[in-house]
Amino acid sequence: MNRSRSRVGAAAAAIGFVLVAGCGGGQPAADDSPEGRAFQYRHAVMTVVGQKMLTLGGIARGEITADDAAFTKAASDLAVMAGMTTEAFMAQGIPSGSRALPAIWESWSDFERRAQDFQQAAQAVAEAAQRGGLEAARDLVRPLQQTCGGCHSTYRKPEE
Ligand code: HEC
C-alpha cells in the first residue's frame, strides 16, 4: 500500500494505479464487493480528474505548452468528470486501499456542497476558456484547485 505515493503527490500516484490496473492487477479491481466496486468507480473518476487538473495547472503555469483548444478541452473534460463526484461516493464503505473517511457520510450535505462547488469551479474555467481561451480562464484555475484541496483535507485520509 505504499507505492511511490509520498513525494510526487496523489495525481502522480494515480498514474501508477492506472498502469497497474492496465496490467490486470490494480488494487481497486481486486475487491468485488459493493463497496469495492464503489471504490473502483470513484478511483476511476478521481484518476481522470487528477490527470485533467495536472494538464490544466501545467498549461496555466506555462509548464506545458499548449494551445487554447487543448486547454479548453481539458477544462470541459474536467467539468464533465466533476459532475460525477457526488455519485462516486453514493455507496458507503471504505474497502482496503481506500482513503475515504467516514466523515463523508456523516456530513453528507457538506460533502455534497463541496462536490457542487468543485463542479461549478470547473464549469467556470471551461466556460471562460470557451469564450476567451487560456487568458480568460487562467485566474480561475487556482480557485478550482482549492476546491480539490479543501475536500481532500477534510474527507481523505492523509498519506501513510
Ligand atoms: C467533494 C470532495 C472532493 C473533491 C472536490 C475532489 N476530490 Fe479527489 N478525492 C476525494 C476523496 C474522498 C478521495 C479518496 C477516495 C478513496 O480513496 O476512496 C479522493 C481521491 C483523489 C485521488 C486519488 C485517486 C485514487 O483512487 O488513487 C486523486 C488523484 C484526486 N482525488 C484528485 C482530485 C483533484 C485533482 C481534484 C480537483 C480538481 C479533486 N480530487 C477534487 C474527494 C474529493
py3Dmol code that shows the C-alpha trace and the ligand (Angstrom):
import py3Dmol

protein = """\
ATOM      1  CA  MET A   1       0.000   0.000   0.000  1.00  0.00           C
ATOM      2  CA  ASN A   2       2.980   2.241  -0.041  1.00  0.00           C
ATOM      3  CA  ARG A   3       3.655   2.688  -3.713  1.00  0.00           C
ATOM      4  CA  SER A   4       5.599   5.749  -4.757  1.00  0.00           C
ATOM      5  CA  ARG A   5       2.857   7.915  -3.293  1.00  0.00           C
ATOM      6  CA  SER A   6       4.784  10.050  -0.884  1.00  0.00           C
ATOM      7  CA  ARG A   7       6.565  12.751  -2.811  1.00  0.00           C
ATOM      8  CA  VAL A   8       5.047  13.186  -6.206  1.00  0.00           C
ATOM      9  CA  GLY A   9       1.521  13.717  -4.977  1.00  0.00           C
ATOM     10  CA  ALA A  10      -1.788  11.972  -5.372  1.00  0.00           C
ATOM     11  CA  ALA A  11      -2.263  12.652  -9.045  1.00  0.00           C
ATOM     12  CA  ALA A  12       1.053  11.089  -9.970  1.00  0.00           C
ATOM     13  CA  ALA A  13       0.276   8.141  -7.726  1.00  0.00           C
ATOM     14  CA  ALA A  14      -2.929   7.748  -9.676  1.00  0.00           C
ATOM     15  CA  ILE A  15      -0.903   7.277 -12.854  1.00  0.00           C
ATOM     16  CA  GLY A  16       0.807   4.363 -11.145  1.00  0.00           C
ATOM     17  CA  PHE A  17      -2.595   2.942 -10.289  1.00  0.00           C
ATOM     18  CA  VAL A  18      -3.741   3.188 -13.869  1.00  0.00           C
ATOM     19  CA  LEU A  19      -0.638   1.467 -15.137  1.00  0.00           C
ATOM     20  CA  VAL A  20      -1.040  -1.335 -12.633  1.00  0.00           C
ATOM     21  CA  ALA A  21      -4.736  -1.659 -13.421  1.00  0.00           C
ATOM     22  CA  GLY A  22      -3.883  -1.771 -17.114  1.00  0.00           C
ATOM     23  CA  CYS A  23      -1.863  -4.893 -16.424  1.00  0.00           C
ATOM     24  CA  GLY A  24      -4.901  -6.525 -14.867  1.00  0.00           C
ATOM     25  CA  GLY A  25      -3.913  -6.366 -11.207  1.00  0.00           C
ATOM     26  CA  GLY A  26      -4.854  -2.933  -9.908  1.00  0.00           C
ATOM     27  CA  GLN A  27      -5.691  -2.765  -6.259  1.00  0.00           C
ATOM     28  CA  PRO A  28      -9.227  -1.377  -6.617  1.00  0.00           C
ATOM     29  CA  ALA A  29     -10.097  -4.167  -9.076  1.00  0.00           C
ATOM     30  CA  ALA A  30      -9.221  -6.829  -6.534  1.00  0.00           C
ATOM     31  CA  ASP A  31     -12.320  -6.356  -4.383  1.00  0.00           C
ATOM     32  CA  ASP A  32     -15.651  -7.216  -5.988  1.00  0.00           C
ATOM     33  CA  SER A  33     -17.858  -6.343  -3.006  1.00  0.00           C
ATOM     34  CA  PRO A  34     -20.367  -3.472  -3.430  1.00  0.00           C
ATOM     35  CA  GLU A  35     -18.069  -1.104  -1.545  1.00  0.00           C
ATOM     36  CA  GLY A  36     -15.117  -2.416  -3.565  1.00  0.00           C
ATOM     37  CA  ARG A  37     -16.925  -1.588  -6.793  1.00  0.00           C
ATOM     38  CA  ALA A  38     -17.864   1.855  -5.453  1.00  0.00           C
ATOM     39  CA  PHE A  39     -14.203   2.437  -4.672  1.00  0.00           C
ATOM     40  CA  GLN A  40     -13.189   1.361  -8.204  1.00  0.00           C
ATOM     41  CA  TYR A  41     -15.665   3.838  -9.612  1.00  0.00           C
ATOM     42  CA  ARG A  42     -14.507   6.820  -7.550  1.00  0.00           C
ATOM     43  CA  HIS A  43     -10.914   5.804  -8.125  1.00  0.00           C
ATOM     44  CA  ALA A  44     -11.586   5.974 -11.869  1.00  0.00           C
ATOM     45  CA  VAL A  45     -13.358   9.346 -11.626  1.00  0.00           C
ATOM     46  CA  MET A  46     -10.691  10.881  -9.399  1.00  0.00           C
ATOM     47  CA  THR A  47      -7.873   9.462 -11.543  1.00  0.00           C
ATOM     48  CA  VAL A  48      -9.224  11.214 -14.631  1.00  0.00           C
ATOM     49  CA  VAL A  49      -9.920  14.361 -12.602  1.00  0.00           C
ATOM     50  CA  GLY A  50      -6.310  14.274 -11.373  1.00  0.00           C
ATOM     51  CA  GLN A  51      -4.937  13.943 -14.895  1.00  0.00           C
ATOM     52  CA  LYS A  52      -7.062  16.755 -16.293  1.00  0.00           C
ATOM     53  CA  MET A  53      -6.111  19.003 -13.381  1.00  0.00           C
ATOM     54  CA  LEU A  54      -2.411  18.304 -13.968  1.00  0.00           C
ATOM     55  CA  THR A  55      -2.880  19.295 -17.594  1.00  0.00           C
ATOM     56  CA  LEU A  56      -4.808  22.470 -16.738  1.00  0.00           C
ATOM     57  CA  GLY A  57      -2.417  23.517 -13.992  1.00  0.00           C
ATOM     58  CA  GLY A  58       0.611  22.811 -16.157  1.00  0.00           C
ATOM     59  CA  ILE A  59      -0.735  24.868 -19.033  1.00  0.00           C
ATOM     60  CA  ALA A  60      -1.866  27.705 -16.742  1.00  0.00           C
ATOM     61  CA  ARG A  61       1.613  27.913 -15.175  1.00  0.00           C
ATOM     62  CA  GLY A  62       3.284  27.794 -18.581  1.00  0.00           C
ATOM     63  CA  GLU A  63       4.988  24.463 -17.832  1.00  0.00           C
ATOM     64  CA  ILE A  64       3.133  22.690 -20.603  1.00  0.00           C
ATOM     65  CA  THR A  65       2.980  24.346 -23.982  1.00  0.00           C
ATOM     66  CA  ALA A  66      -0.475  24.053 -25.418  1.00  0.00           C
ATOM     67  CA  ASP A  67      -2.935  25.976 -27.489  1.00  0.00           C
ATOM     68  CA  ASP A  68      -6.312  27.314 -26.390  1.00  0.00           C
ATOM     69  CA  ALA A  69      -8.051  24.313 -27.904  1.00  0.00           C
ATOM     70  CA  ALA A  70      -6.113  21.839 -25.749  1.00  0.00           C
ATOM     71  CA  PHE A  71      -6.707  23.904 -22.626  1.00  0.00           C
ATOM     72  CA  THR A  72     -10.413  24.269 -23.392  1.00  0.00           C
ATOM     73  CA  LYS A  73     -10.785  20.541 -23.985  1.00  0.00           C
ATOM     74  CA  ALA A  74      -9.091  19.665 -20.699  1.00  0.00           C
ATOM     75  CA  ALA A  75     -11.327  22.157 -18.870  1.00  0.00           C
ATOM     76  CA  SER A  76     -14.501  20.817 -20.480  1.00  0.00           C
ATOM     77  CA  ASP A  77     -13.488  17.214 -19.758  1.00  0.00           C
ATOM     78  CA  LEU A  78     -12.789  18.115 -16.138  1.00  0.00           C
ATOM     79  CA  ALA A  79     -16.160  19.828 -15.760  1.00  0.00           C
ATOM     80  CA  VAL A  80     -17.906  16.679 -17.010  1.00  0.00           C
ATOM     81  CA  MET A  81     -15.966  14.460 -14.616  1.00  0.00           C
ATOM     82  CA  ALA A  82     -16.587  16.874 -11.749  1.00  0.00           C
ATOM     83  CA  GLY A  83     -20.296  16.262 -12.258  1.00  0.00           C
ATOM     84  CA  MET A  84     -19.711  12.597 -11.347  1.00  0.00           C
ATOM     85  CA  THR A  85     -18.101  13.291  -7.978  1.00  0.00           C
ATOM     86  CA  THR A  86     -21.228  13.013  -5.842  1.00  0.00           C
ATOM     87  CA  GLU A  87     -22.396   9.756  -7.420  1.00  0.00           C
ATOM     88  CA  ALA A  88     -18.908   8.313  -6.995  1.00  0.00           C
ATOM     89  CA  PHE A  89     -19.460   8.476  -3.228  1.00  0.00           C
ATOM     90  CA  MET A  90     -23.125   7.467  -3.024  1.00  0.00           C
ATOM     91  CA  ALA A  91     -22.328   3.924  -1.915  1.00  0.00           C
ATOM     92  CA  GLN A  92     -20.911   3.880   1.590  1.00  0.00           C
ATOM     93  CA  GLY A  93     -17.951   1.806   2.585  1.00  0.00           C
ATOM     94  CA  ILE A  94     -14.209   2.020   2.897  1.00  0.00           C
ATOM     95  CA  PRO A  95     -12.545  -1.079   1.448  1.00  0.00           C
ATOM     96  CA  SER A  96      -8.851  -1.790   1.688  1.00  0.00           C
ATOM     97  CA  GLY A  97      -6.818   0.767  -0.241  1.00  0.00           C
ATOM     98  CA  SER A  98      -9.445   3.488   0.014  1.00  0.00           C
ATOM     99  CA  ARG A  99      -8.530   6.751   1.702  1.00  0.00           C
ATOM    100  CA  ALA A 100     -12.138   7.879   2.090  1.00  0.00           C
ATOM    101  CA  LEU A 101     -13.024   8.991   5.629  1.00  0.00           C
ATOM    102  CA  PRO A 102     -16.299   8.097   7.396  1.00  0.00           C
ATOM    103  CA  ALA A 103     -16.925  11.858   7.715  1.00  0.00           C
ATOM    104  CA  ILE A 104     -18.069  11.810   4.060  1.00  0.00           C
ATOM    105  CA  TRP A 105     -21.258  10.005   5.024  1.00  0.00           C
ATOM    106  CA  GLU A 106     -21.550  11.582   8.453  1.00  0.00           C
ATOM    107  CA  SER A 107     -21.506  15.074   6.893  1.00  0.00           C
ATOM    108  CA  TRP A 108     -23.046  14.177   3.553  1.00  0.00           C
ATOM    109  CA  SER A 109     -24.666  17.571   2.864  1.00  0.00           C
ATOM    110  CA  ASP A 110     -21.347  19.361   3.371  1.00  0.00           C
ATOM    111  CA  PHE A 111     -19.584  16.815   1.193  1.00  0.00           C
ATOM    112  CA  GLU A 112     -22.231  17.250  -1.493  1.00  0.00           C
ATOM    113  CA  ARG A 113     -21.893  21.035  -1.325  1.00  0.00           C
ATOM    114  CA  ARG A 114     -18.132  20.744  -1.815  1.00  0.00           C
ATOM    115  CA  ALA A 115     -18.673  18.471  -4.801  1.00  0.00           C
ATOM    116  CA  GLN A 116     -21.051  21.084  -6.261  1.00  0.00           C
ATOM    117  CA  ASP A 117     -18.566  23.894  -5.611  1.00  0.00           C
ATOM    118  CA  PHE A 118     -15.952  21.817  -7.399  1.00  0.00           C
ATOM    119  CA  GLN A 119     -18.231  21.284 -10.378  1.00  0.00           C
ATOM    120  CA  GLN A 120     -19.114  24.980 -10.551  1.00  0.00           C
ATOM    121  CA  ALA A 121     -15.458  25.999 -10.370  1.00  0.00           C
ATOM    122  CA  ALA A 122     -14.602  23.535 -13.157  1.00  0.00           C
ATOM    123  CA  GLN A 123     -17.546  24.773 -15.213  1.00  0.00           C
ATOM    124  CA  ALA A 124     -16.409  28.374 -14.744  1.00  0.00           C
ATOM    125  CA  VAL A 125     -12.950  27.517 -16.119  1.00  0.00           C
ATOM    126  CA  ALA A 126     -14.474  25.636 -19.062  1.00  0.00           C
ATOM    127  CA  GLU A 127     -16.869  28.461 -19.935  1.00  0.00           C
ATOM    128  CA  ALA A 128     -14.218  31.161 -19.664  1.00  0.00           C
ATOM    129  CA  ALA A 129     -11.904  29.060 -21.863  1.00  0.00           C
ATOM    130  CA  GLN A 130     -14.633  28.607 -24.451  1.00  0.00           C
ATOM    131  CA  ARG A 131     -15.196  32.361 -24.531  1.00  0.00           C
ATOM    132  CA  GLY A 132     -11.657  33.660 -24.380  1.00  0.00           C
ATOM    133  CA  GLY A 133      -9.159  30.799 -24.258  1.00  0.00           C
ATOM    134  CA  LEU A 134      -6.428  30.354 -21.671  1.00  0.00           C
ATOM    135  CA  GLU A 135      -6.006  34.064 -20.979  1.00  0.00           C
ATOM    136  CA  ALA A 136      -9.657  34.412 -19.970  1.00  0.00           C
ATOM    137  CA  ALA A 137      -9.562  31.310 -17.758  1.00  0.00           C
ATOM    138  CA  ARG A 138      -6.123  31.401 -16.175  1.00  0.00           C
ATOM    139  CA  ASP A 139      -7.147  33.210 -12.970  1.00  0.00           C
ATOM    140  CA  LEU A 140      -9.939  30.709 -12.353  1.00  0.00           C
ATOM    141  CA  VAL A 141      -7.613  27.709 -12.232  1.00  0.00           C
ATOM    142  CA  ARG A 142      -6.346  28.355  -8.708  1.00  0.00           C
ATOM    143  CA  PRO A 143      -9.817  28.686  -7.156  1.00  0.00           C
ATOM    144  CA  LEU A 144     -10.674  25.403  -8.886  1.00  0.00           C
ATOM    145  CA  GLN A 145      -7.609  23.737  -7.428  1.00  0.00           C
ATOM    146  CA  GLN A 146      -8.578  24.983  -3.972  1.00  0.00           C
ATOM    147  CA  THR A 147     -11.824  23.023  -4.162  1.00  0.00           C
ATOM    148  CA  CYS A 148      -9.757  19.829  -4.549  1.00  0.00           C
ATOM    149  CA  GLY A 149      -7.553  20.541  -1.566  1.00  0.00           C
ATOM    150  CA  GLY A 150     -10.436  21.714   0.605  1.00  0.00           C
ATOM    151  CA  CYS A 151     -12.317  18.478   0.150  1.00  0.00           C
ATOM    152  CA  HIS A 152      -9.264  16.227   0.419  1.00  0.00           C
ATOM    153  CA  SER A 153      -8.083  17.802   3.656  1.00  0.00           C
ATOM    154  CA  THR A 154     -11.460  17.150   5.267  1.00  0.00           C
ATOM    155  CA  TYR A 155     -12.573  13.874   3.703  1.00  0.00           C
ATOM    156  CA  ARG A 156      -9.497  11.998   2.555  1.00  0.00           C
ATOM    157  CA  LYS A 157      -7.135  10.213   4.906  1.00  0.00           C
ATOM    158  CA  PRO A 158      -3.608  11.666   4.851  1.00  0.00           C
ATOM    159  CA  GLU A 159      -0.983   9.575   3.138  1.00  0.00           C
ATOM    160  CA  GLU A 160       0.697   6.999   5.322  1.00  0.00           C
TER     161      GLU A 160
END
"""
ligand_1 = """\
43
HEC
C -16.039 16.657 -2.771
C -14.740 16.111 -2.410
C -13.622 16.021 -3.396
C -13.272 16.933 -4.372
C -13.914 18.272 -4.676
C -12.146 16.379 -5.060
N -11.803 15.166 -4.527
Fe -10.283 13.975 -5.127
N -10.795 12.586 -3.720
C -11.758 12.760 -2.754
C -11.757 11.623 -1.849
C -12.646 11.437 -0.639
C -10.750 10.750 -2.315
C -10.360 9.390 -1.706
C -11.251 8.304 -2.303
C -10.910 6.917 -1.815
O -9.706 6.632 -1.593
O -11.843 6.113 -1.656
C -10.163 11.390 -3.488
C -9.129 10.844 -4.250
C -8.441 11.519 -5.234
C -7.326 10.990 -5.964
C -6.705 9.609 -5.768
C -7.437 8.612 -6.647
C -7.113 7.200 -6.286
O -8.035 6.403 -6.027
O -5.902 6.848 -6.249
C -6.915 11.957 -6.855
C -5.783 11.867 -7.858
C -7.793 13.095 -6.666
N -8.716 12.792 -5.683
C -7.679 14.280 -7.363
C -8.571 15.354 -7.244
C -8.407 16.618 -7.923
C -7.236 16.993 -8.815
C -9.498 17.369 -7.601
C -9.863 18.754 -8.060
C -9.670 19.097 -9.456
C -10.308 16.584 -6.670
N -9.718 15.379 -6.489
C -11.496 17.024 -6.103
C -12.621 13.817 -2.641
C -12.665 14.919 -3.487
"""
view = py3Dmol.view(width=600, height=400)
view.addModel(protein, "pdb")
view.setStyle({"model": 0}, {"cartoon": {"style": "trace"}})
view.addModel(ligand_1, "xyz")
view.setStyle({"model": 1}, {"stick": {}})
view.zoomTo()
view.show()
